[in-house]
Amino acid sequence: MEEKKLFLLDGMALVYRAFFAFSQNPRITSYGLNTSAIYGFANTVMEVIKNQRPTHIAVAFDTKEQTNRAKEHSFYKAHREEMPEDLAKSLPYVFKLLEGMNIPVIMLPGWEADDVIGTLAIKAANKNFMTYMMTPDKDFGQLVTDKIIIYKPARLGNGAEILGVNEILAKWEIKEIKQVIDILGLWGDASDNIPGVPGVGEKTAKKLIATYGSMENVLANLDDLKGKMKENFENYREQALISKSLATIDLNSPIEFEEEKYVLEPYNEEALLTLFNELEFRTMAQRMFNQKPVVLQTDLFGNVVGAPSAAQAAVIKAAELPLTTISNQKVNYTLVTQLDAIEKLANSLLLCKTFCFDTETTGLNTLTDKIIGISFAITKGEAYYVPINNEDCAAILALLKPVFENNAVKIGQNIKFDYQMLRNENIELKLPFFDTMIAHYLLEPDMRHGMDKLAEQYLNYNTIGIDELIGKKGKGQLNMADVPLETIKDYAAEDADITLQLKEAFEPLILAQNAGAIFNELELPLIPVLADMERAGIGLDVGFLNNYTKSLATEIVALEANIYKLAGVKFNIASPKQLGEILFDKLQLDLKAKKTKTGQYKTGEDILQKLYNKSEIVQHVMDFRQLQKLKSTYVDALPLLVNQTTQRIHTTYNQAVAATGRLSSTNPNLQNIPIRTARGREVRKAFIPSVGNILLSADYSQVELRVVASISGDIEMIKAFKAGLDIHTATAAKVFGVAIDQVTKEQRYKAKSVNFGLIYGQGAFGLAENLGISRTEAKEIIDNYFIQFPGIKDYMDDTIAFARSNGYVQTLLGRRRYIKDINSANQTVRGFAERNAINAPIQGTAADMIKIAMIEIHAAIKEQGFKSKMILQVHDELLFDVFPDELTSLKSMILKKMATALPLKVPVLAEAGEGNNWLEAH
């Protein structure tokens, strides 16, 4: 006889778990719905049905009605964070999913899902069912028997975990299952606001129960306890007993186990396919039913809604087509190895007005790795692969060199990488370009831009994965040079073919979005500029850093000693858990200190900042953290990144990461080299010019505020900039109603905080926090600011209104930033979106301005024959490695190009300095 297996799913816990599993990389539909929770939950349920084969199944959810626990104890679950709006929007779809899967949903008003699951589990066990409580919640350990077990669903990298009696006893270090409740009562639960006993964590609770057997026995033997522990138990005796009661799952919920109601039924295929159509779950539909859904754009209730954007419409159209791969479509991919055939291909390419190409390399290091082949595509479905890792490589590259250096439009995905690899072979890839990665970045700046993902979204095509060729990362991974040519041919030719098709998909979308100018005149011409800067690199004084790390180590040891002395005990200062226990349990710096979901105290920078003046230990801890980060992230790490051939640091600039249009850099991230603290600034001394040269730094002066004045058209701010006044002093004079020469340092500082705060949408609360003043005073300052500068307020209101109507904001040059939560019903979420809407046009316009300046300066350096080089861009600053005899003329040219890059309604100023290291120059 088949074993009867009942799976009882803790619905909300599993939905939350699924939602946060995708928090770093959420699944978003083409029309903006976050489907992470639905997708993850669906996978979890399908996995358990497929692998565990339950005979019966049900899902329990909490209801909105107040429970008996909450009625008796108002604090219970009182401080739970509001459900994320994207998750709340997902719940109706979760219920639709369960309906389509024919899985019963149980909800009892006034009863928690835990109680429902517990009651059903006991009653099912009495009917000889093997019951699996499917939940990540530790509380369910108290219910485990030989017939009732916990099934913790699989997590990334780990399989499912099954916890029976032996596993629970071992996990909690107890002798009886019921002792789980005692431990939970003593320990408390921050997520449910069960207080427990102050100072008692998991380890202490286990130790006490191991010694005394139950909470009641602990309370009966308080004379055995000492010091603060004894005092806490005496003071919180009643709280401990209440906590135990709250942690106890109630097994008397009014529900019967009618086994026929919970029999696992076949799926409702039609209902699920309709739902998957709506949610764009293409692979899930194929996996379950071997069918392809047709995507429609619908609202929360399943109604078809208004027309999507051009880019979204392209994604929807692609989803209507059958999923294709190289194995189920007709392609003509040719391996070209003979010199005469390669020459014939090169001559054909020279006649083309446009062609697509992609380099295959031994790795991703553009300075040390080599090209092993190049693929080309001219028309859809037809591509060629030319291997270049043989004795004829010099002859082959000579044949292809004119192809890359002619005036045809070269199409690629992340062309800057190919540009660098070709430079290694003395080939200069010449404009014009069409980079599909950059094109998609302009179309959807907040989305991912990898070719594989774009192929799936826009072409409904699954590409050959790199893992299929060389294996996954690790010791067994191959080099591309080790892969058979026929295998590489299909992979490489497909890349060129798909990139060509993406170009054809994106080109009309770029035009429809009026992004042609910023794409062709700004982003694409910037590619060779960034490539040349990456290749130039910057010198590093490793000796200086080696000495500086010793100095920092000495300071860190001294800080540790002071912290231990003030704490009265040694502990791991870098451990947030141990630090929290010292600050809040031992020293009691904040009796209302907040805890994380895992029950440990929050000790982030914002928390410590508020305690800064309460204790010297907090000041030392903040200094300790700052120096540790400085030492490990920069001082010790930078020398390891010096290229052994060039003896210079070579960062990589990313054009398609920051949604505002700003550049970012990696390996190392030079945008984050410290500047605000004296110790941090010392790191800049390590960046040095070439031998005999000097460093020149050119920096925009208050560029974002000048952009604000220009975009808003505020008369008073424009007047101040035109008069050459210090903008913060001029602002203070207006806001505080004093003459400019009467403005105090404090007033200027407050005005500066308002000027920069408003750029980032800061309100009275943020200003009060920043300045350490009352919210009333902060509001008064902001109100006066808007009275004196009404154009700024109009800009903010108009920008938010535009975003609400159009779903995006844009820079002066038309760069768009989509603001998906601008009409959110959640005030917190909407407020964040409004701040983004205000800031994006300002920050984006400033980013566009310096990009224009970089292009023009780079061109002038070449045209005028300067030997000096532009080597770094960091926010509003450009850094140059300069030959001394070129300094005067180069500086004049640079400052002029920066000032005139993007004309505004106010003067744009750039300032320059020079020195023997970056700190001196800045």
N, C-alpha and C positions, 0 to 999 in steps of 0.2 A: 504493500500500500504506500502511495506517495506521501512523503512527509508534508504536513500542512505548515507552510511558512507565511507568517504575517509580517509585512513591513509597514511600520508606522513612521511616517516622515514628519519631522519638526519643520513645518513649512516656512515660517518666517526666518528661522535661523539659517536654513539652507538658501533661501533667497538672498539674505544679507551676505552670506558667505560668497555666493556666486557673484554678486554685484561688486564686492570689494576685491575679488580675485582678478578682475579686469580693470582695477582703478588706474593702473599705470598705462593701460592701452585699451581704453573702452571700445566696445563695438558700437558704431554709430551708423544708422541707416542713411541712405542718400537724402532723406528729408529731415534728418537731424534727431531722430529718436534714439536714445541710448538703450540698446537691447542687451546689455551685458548680463543683467540679472536673469532675464528670460532665457537667454542662450545657455548660460552656465547651469541654471536650474534644470533646463530640459536635458542637457547632457548628463547631469547627475542622475536624474530619474531613469533615463534610457539605459545608462550604464548598469544600474542596479537591477533593472528588469532583465537585461540581457545576460548578465553574469551570475546573478543570484537566483534567478527564476522563482520569484515568490508566487505562491498560489493565491494570496490575498494581499491587498495593499490599500492604504488610505493616507491622506495628508491632513494634518491638524494645523489650524491657524488660530492665533489670538483674535479677539473681537475688540471693538472700540468701547464696549460697556465696561464700567468699573468693576474690578474683581473684589471678592471679599477681603483679600489681603490689603488692597489699596484703601478699602473703606475703613478698615481697622487701623491701618498705619499709613497716614497720608504721604510719608516720605518715600514709601516703597515705589521704585521706578520713577520717582518724581523728577529726577534731573536727567533723564535720558535725552540725548540729543535728538532734535527733530529729524525725521526720516528724510534722507536726501531726495530732492524733488524728482530727479531722474528715476530713482527707485520707486517712488510713489506712483509715477506714471506707468511703471512696468507691471504693477500688481494686477490690473484688469487683464493684461495679456497672460500672466501666470495662471489665472483662473480659467481663461480661455484654453490655454495649453492643457491643463488638467482635464477640462471638459472633453477636449478632443481626444485625450488619451484614455478616456472613460475611467478615470481614477477618482473615487469619491473624496470630497472635501468635507472635513468636520469642523464646525465652529459652534461652540456653545456660549451664548451670551453670559458674561460674568465669570467665565472660567478660562484659565490660561491653557494654552496648547499642551504645556507640560502635564497638567492635571488630567487632561483628556487622554493623552498618550499613556500616562501611568495607569489610569483606570482600565482602559482597553487592554493594555498589556497583561495586567493581572487576570482579567476575566478571560482573555484568550488563552493564557497559560493554563487556566483551570479547565479549558476545553481541549487540552493536549496540543495546543499550537506551539510551535517554536516562534517566538516573537522577537523581531529585530527593531530596535528603536534607532531610527536613522537620524542622527543629530551630531553636531559638533559640540553640544552643550555638556559641560562636565557634571552638572547637577544630576543627570540621569543615572550616574553610577550607583545611586542609592537604591535603584529598582532592580538591579541585576540579580538574576537567579539562574538555576540550571536550565530554565525555560525562557528566560528573558535576557537578551544580550544587547549591547550597544554596537551599532554598525556606523563607524565614522567614515564618511565618504572620502574617496581618494583626493589628495591634493597634488599640486604640481610636483613631480619628482618622487612622489610616494604613493603606494597603493592604499587601498581601503584598509582600515584598522578595525578588527573585531575584538571587543572587550567582553569577556565572560567573567565569572566569579574570580578565578585565579588572577586574571589580568587586573581587575579592579583592586583586589586586595594588595597586589604588588605595587600598583601605581600609587595608591594612597598610604601604603605602609601600615595597614590595619589588619585586624584579625576577623572582624565582622563587617558585612556590607553596610549595616545601618550606621556604622561609625563615619561613613562619608558625610552624613548630615551634621555630625558634631564638628567635623573639620570645617565644613562650609560655614557653619554658624560662627565659629571662632574667627575664621579668616575673613568672612564677609565677601561681598561681591560688588565691586564698584559699578559694573554695568547695570545691575538691578537696584543699586543704592541700598544694599543690605550692609549695615555698618560694621558688623562683627565687633571685635574688641581692638581698640587702638593699640598699635605696636605689635599685633599678632599677624604674621604673614603665613604663607603656606607651610614653611619649614617648622615654625614654632607651633602651629596648630597640630601638625602631624606628631611632633615630639610630645606635646601635652596629652594627646589622645592615646599615644602608645604607652604613656606612663599611667594615665588615670582611667582610660577606657571610655569616658564620656564627658561631655561638657558639665553635666551635673556633678560628677565626681571631682572635676577640676575646681568648681565653685565651692565644693565641700572641703577642699584641702588648700585653701588660699594661704595658710600659714607656711606651706612649703615654698611658696613663691617669694621673690625678693624684689626690693627696689621699685622701679617704675612699673614693672610687670604686675606686681602685687597691687600696687595703687590703681592701675587701670582696671584690673578685674574687680576690685572693690567698688570703684566708681561706676563701672559699666556692666554690673551684674545683670540688671534687667535688660539692658540692650543686648547682651549676649544671648539670653534666653529668647528674646523676640527674634533675633537674627536666625537662631536655630529653627524657630517656628516658620519663618519666612522661607527658609531654604528647604523645608520639607514639602515634597510633592504630595498634593492631596489626592488620595485614591478613591474618593467618594463623589466624583463628578457624575451628574445624572445622565448616564449613557449606558446602554446595554451593548454587548458584543453580539450582533446578529451577523453571523459569518457569511451568509448569502449576500449581504450588502457589499462585502469587501472583496468578492472574487475578482481576480485579475481578468479583465475583458480585452478583446482585440481593440486596436486603435480605430478611431473614426477617421479614415484616410482623407475623406473629402474635407472635413472640418480642419484637420491639421494642415493639409496642403494650402487651404485658403489662408490660414493663419501664417504659415511660412512664407506665402507670397507677400503678405503685408509686411512681415518682419525681415524680408530679404535673407532668409535662412536657406541659401541655395544648397550647400553641401549637406545640411541636415535633412532636407527633403530627399536628396539623392540617396543618402545613407539609409533612411527609413523606408522609402517607397520606390527608389530608383526612378524618380521623376524630377522634372525641373519646374519650379513654380514660375509664374509670370508676375512680375512685380508691379503693383499699383501703389500710388501714393495715397495713404489714408490717414484719417485722424484717429484719436484714441478710441472712438466708437466704431471704427471700421468704415467710415464714410470716405469716399474719394474726395480729396481736397484740391485746392487751386494749383495752378501751373508751377512746377519747380523751376529753379534756376537752370541756365543752359548746361552748366557742369553736372548738376543733379540729374537733369533729363537724360544726359548722355549715359550716366550710370544706370538709370532705369531702363533705357533702351537696350543696353548691353545685356541686362539681366533677362530680357525677354528671349534671348537667343539661346540655343543649346550650348552647354559648356564644351569647349573644345580644348584639345591638347595636340601635341605634335603627332600623336598616334591616330587621331581620328579626323584629321583634315589633310587635304592634299597640299603638299609643299614641295618645292624644288630647291634643296640645299646641296650645294656643290663644293667639293673639296678641290682646291686649285693648288697644285704643287709644282708643276713644271714652269720654268722661267718664261717660255714663250706664251703659255696660257696666262701667266700673271701679267705679262706685258700687254696682252690683248685686253685683259680685264682693266688694267690701269688706263689704257687708251679709251676704253668705253666710259670709264668714270670721268675722264677729263672732258668728255663731251656733255656730261650731265650738268644741269643747272642746280641740282640738289641730289645728295645721296646720304645714306645713313651708314654709320660705321661703329664698331666697338672693338676695343683691344682686349685680348686675353693675356694675362700676365702671370708671373710666378708668385706674386703676392700683391699687397696693397701699399707697400712703401714706395712712394714715387721717386725716391732718390736712389734706392738700392736694388729694387726688383726690375725684372726684364720683361719685355714683350715677347710672347711666344707665338702670337698669331693675331691676325686682324680679320674681322668679318665685315662684309659690305652688303647693303641691300638698296635696291633702286625701286623695285615694285613689290607690292604685297605678295607674300608667299614664295618669293624667289630671293635667295641670298647665297653668298659665296664666303668660304673660309680659306684664308691664306696662312698656312703655318710658317713661322719665321725662326724656329729653333733648330736650324740645320746649317750645313756648310755654305749654303747659298744666301744666308740671311742678309749680308751686306748688299748683295746684288738685288735682292727682293726689295729691301728698304729704299734703295736708289731708284727703283722703278716706281715705288709708291709715293716717294717724296713730293713730286710735282702735283699729285692728286690732292694732298693735304694743304699745299701751299698756293692752290689756285683760288679763284673767286667764287666757286660754287658754295651753296649753303650746305654746311656740314651738320648733320643731325646726329645727336647722341643723347645718352642718359648719363648725367653727371660728366659733362665734357671736360671739366677742369682736370679730372683724373687722367683722361686720355691725352689731354694737352701736355701734362707733365711727363707721361710715359713716352710720348713722341719726342719731346725735347731731349730726353736721354739718348735718343738716336739721331740727334742733330736735325730733327724735322720740326719746323714751326707751323703749328696748326693755325691757319689764318681765318679771321672773320670773313663772312658772316656765319653765325651758328644758329642752330635751333636745339636748345637743351630741353628735353621733355621733363626732366626733374624740376627745372626752374619754371617751366610753363605751368606745371601743376601746382607748384608753390604759390604762384600768383593767383591761380584759380581757387585754390583751397588751402590757404596758408596754415591752417590749424591741423590739417590731415597729414598722413604719412605719404611719402613720395617715392618709395621704392618701386622699381620696375615690375616686380612680380605682383605686388598689390595693385598697381595701376592696370596691369594687363587683365587681372581678374575683374576689376571694377568697370573698366571702360570697354574692354574687348571680350569679356567673358571667357578668358583664356587662362589655363593653368600652365605656367612655364615649367621647364625642366629645372629642378632644384639643384643648387651647387653641391648639396650633400650627396646627390645621386652620382656625382662625378668623383668627388674626392673624399667623401665620407664626412662624418661629423668631427668637430674640433677634438683634438686629443692626439695621443701618440700614433694612432693608426691613420691619421689624416694624410692623404696623398698631396703631392704638389701637382699643379696643372700640367707640368712638363712630363709627369709620369702617366698621364691618361692617354689611351689610344686615340689616334687622330680622328677616326670615324666617330668616336663618342664625342670628342670635343667639337667636331664639325657641326653636329646637330645642335648642341648647346649654344655655341657661339653664333651660328647663323640665325638661330631662333632669336637671340638677343637683338641682333640688328633688324631682323624682320619685324619683331614686336615693337621695337622703338620707333621704326618707321610708321607703323600703324598708329601708335600713340600720337605721333606728330600730326598725322592726318586728323585724328580725333580732337586734339587740343587747339590746332590753329584757328578753326572757326570760333571756338569758345573764347579764346584770347581776344579776338576781334569783337565778339558779342559783349564782352565785359569791358570794352574800351581800355584794354590793358596792353595794346600793341606798342604804344610808345615806350612805356616803362619797361616792357620786355625787350624790345629791339634796341632801344637807345640807352638803357641803363643797365639792366641785369646781365644781358649777354656781353656787351663790351667790357663789363667788369671782370669777366672770367679770366682773360689773359693777365689783367692787372694783379689779381689775387694769386694767380699761378706764379708770376714773376716774384711777388713778395715772399711766397712760401719758399721758393727756390733760393732766394737771397739769404734768408735766415738772419739771425742776429747773434753776435758774439756773447759768450758767457764767461765771467771771471769765476772759475770753479774754485780757485784758491780763496777768494773772498768768502764764498759760501761755506767752504770747509771751516774757516775760522769763525764765521758767524754762527754756525750750528753748535760749536763748542760753547760760545757765549750764551746762546739760548738754553742749552742743556744746563748750564750752571744756574741760570735764572729759574728754570723749571724746578730744579732740585731744591732751591731756596724757598720757592712758593709751596712745594709739597710739605716741607718741614713746618712752615707757618700754618698751613691748613690743618695738619695733624695736631699741632699744638692747640689750635683754637677748637678743634673737634674733640680733643681729649682721647683720640683713638686713631689708629692707622686704618685706612680703608682704600678701596679703589676709586680714586677721584673721577676717573673716566667712566665709571659705571653710573648711569642715571639712577638705577635702583638704589645702590648703596649711598649715593650722594643725597637722594631724597630722604632716606631714612635718617641720615645725619642731620640734615637741615630742618626736617619737619617733625620727626619723632623724638630725636635726642635734644636738639637745640630749640625746637618748637618756634621757629621763626614766623610761621603762619599757621594758626590753628585751623584755618579753613582751606588749607592747601588742596589744590585740585589733583585728581588722579587720572591716569589713563584707563582705557578699557580693561587692561590686564591687571589693574589694581595697584600699580606703582605710581609714585608721585611724579608729576610733571616738573622737569628741571631745565626746560628750554631757556634760550637767551632772554625771551620776553618775561619769563617768570623771575629769573635772577635779577633782571634789570629793576623790577619793582621792589626787590629786597636789598638793592645795592647799598642803601644808606642805613639798613637795619643792623648789619653785622660786617665786620672786617673780613670774615671768612668768605662771604659772598664775593667781595671784591677780589680776593685772592683766587677764588675758583674761576672767576671770569678771566682774570689774567692768565691763569694756568691753561684754560681752554684755548685762549687766543694764541699763546706761545706754542702750545702743542700742535695746533693746526698749522701755524706759520712754519714751524720746523719740519713737520712731516709732509705737508702739501707742497711747499715751495722750496725751502732751503735744502732739504735732503733729496727731494724728488727731481729738481731741475737738472743737476749734474748728470743724472742717469739718462736724460733725454738728449744730451749732446750727441750730434751725429759724428761718428768716429772718422769719417772721411773729410767732412768740411770743418769739423770742430766748432759747429754753430748749432743753435737751436732753430728748428724748422717747424713752426706751428702749421696747422691746417685750418683754413678759413671755410666756414659753412655759410652758404648763401641761403639755404632752404630749411633753416631751423627756427629762428625767431619769427613769430607770426607778425611782428610789427614792422619787419623789414630790416632790422638791425643785423649786422654780421655777428657770428659767434666764432670761437676758435677752440680747437682741441689738440691735445698731445703736443705741448701743454695748452691749457686754457689761459691765454695771455690777457683776456678781457678781465680776469679776476685777480691780477697781480695787485696786492694790497696797496692802498694809497691813503686811507683815513687815519691810520695810527703811525706813530713815529717808528715803532719797531717794524711794522709792515712796509713802510716806505724804504727802509734799509735794503730790502730785497732788490729794489730797482737799481741800486748801485752795482749789482752783479751784471747788468745788461750793458755791454760795451760795444764800441764801434770796431771796425776793422783796424788793423795796425796803421797808425799814421793818420787816421780819420777822426772825425768828431761826430757826435750825435746831435741832430737837430730835431726838436719837438715843436710841432705846430698844432695849436689847440683852439677850437672855436670858443668864443667868449659868450657864455649864457645863451647858447644857441636855441635851446628849447623855449626859453622865455621870449626870445625874439620871434620864434615861430608862433607862440601864443598871441603875441601882440599883432602879428600879421594876419593870422587866421581869424582872430576875433574882431580885428579892426577897432579895438578899444582906443579911443582918442587920447586919453590921458597916458596910457602906457606907450603908445606910439610917440607921443610928444616927448616923454622922458628919454626914450632911446635916441630920438633924433637930436636931443639936446646933449647927448653924451653923458647923461647923469648916471650915477650908480643906481641901478634899478631898485635894489632893496632899500636904499636910503630914500629914494623918491617915493617908493611905496609906503614906507613908514611915515613919511611926512604927510601923505594923503590920509592914511588910515587913522593916525593918532592926532591929526590936525595941528601939526607944528611946522615951523620953518625947517627947510632942509638942513641948515647949519645947527639946528637945535635937536636933531634926532640923536637919541642915545644909542649906545651899543646894544642894549637890551631891546630897544624898539626895532632896530635894524634886524636883529636876530629873529624877532617874532615875525617881521614882515617877510624875511627870507623864507621862513618856515611856511608861511601862507603861500607865497609865490610858488614854491616847489611842491608844496602839499597839494595845491589845487590842480596841478598838472596830473597828479595821480588820483584825483577825485577824492581827496581827503576832506572829511567833514569836521564838525566841532569836536567830536569824541577823539578822533585821531590827532587833531591839533593839540587838544588838552593833554593827551598822553605824551606827545612829542615834546611839548614845552614845559610840562609839569605844572600846568595852571588849571584852574577850575573850568568845567565845561561851559559855565555861564560866561566867563571872560573870553574863552575861545570863540563862542558863538557871537559875542559882541564884536570881536576883531573881524571875523568873517563877514558879519553883516555890514560893518563899516567898509570893509574891502569892496564888497559888491556895490555899495552906494557910490564909492569913489571910482570904481572901474566897472561900470554896468555892462560894457561890451563883453567882459569875461563871463559874466553870469548869462548873458544872452547866448554866447557861444556854447556854454555847457548845456543849457536848456535846449537849444536848437539841435545840437549834436545828438543828444539823447532822443529827441523827437524823431530825427532823421533815422536813427538806428532802429527805433521801434517800428517805423513805417517800412523800412527797406531791408532790415536784417543785417546791415553792415555800415561801417563808416569808411572814410577814405582820406588819404593824404592829399596835399596840393597837387601832386602829380597823378593822382587817381589810383594809388595802391589801396586795395581793399582789405579790411579786416572784418571778418564775419563775427557778429556778437549774438550767439545762439540763445543766450538766456535773458536777452534784453526785455522780453515780455513775460518773464517768469512770475508765477503767482507768489513764489517765496521771496519775501522782502530781502533776506540776506543774499540769496543767489542773484536777484535782480540788481541789488546795490553793487555787487562785484562786477556785474556786466556793465552797469552804467559807468563805473570808474574806468573800465577798459575802453569803453566807447569814447570817453573824454580824452584819455591818454593816447590812444592809438594814432589819431591823425597828427598829434604833436610829435611823438617819438618817431613815427614813421616818416614824417616830413624831414626831420633832422637826419634820419638815416639816409633818406634819398639824397639830401644835400651833400653829405660827406662822400657818398658813392660817386656823385657827379664830379666832385672835386678830385677824387682819386683817379678817375678816368682821364680827366683833363691834365692833371699833373703828370701822370704816367706818360701820356702822349707828348707833353712838352719836354720831359726829360729826354725822350728819344729824339724828338725833332731838333732840339737845341744841342744835342751831343753831350749832355752831362754824363760824367762817369759815376756820379753819386746815385744812390738807389733809395727808393721808398721801401721800408722793410717791415713796418708794423702799423696796424690800425687798431686803436682801442677806444671804442665809443666815439668821442668827439675829437680825438687826438690822432695825429699822424706822426710817425717817427721815421727819420731819414739817416742813412749812413753816408756822411758827406766828406768829400775831398775838400780840405781847407781852402784852396784857392777858388772853389766854386761857391763858398758859403754865402757871400753877399748877394750874388745874382740869383742863386737858387732860392734863398729865403724870400727875396722880393717876389719872385714868380709864384712860389707856393702860397704866400699870404694873399696875393691878388686872386689866384684861382679859387681859393677857399672862400674869399669874400664875395666873389661874383658867381659862384656855382649855381645858386638858386636865388634869384632876386626876390626880396621880401619888401614889405611896406616900411621896414625899418632898416637901418644900416646893419650889415653882418660883419662882425669883426673876428679876426683870428690873431692870436698872439704866438710868438715863437721864442724859444730859448735854445741854447746849445751848451754842451758840456762833454766831459770825458766818460760819462755814464748816463743812464736814463734819468736818474734822480736829479743830477745836475742840470740836465737839459730841460726837464719838466719844471 
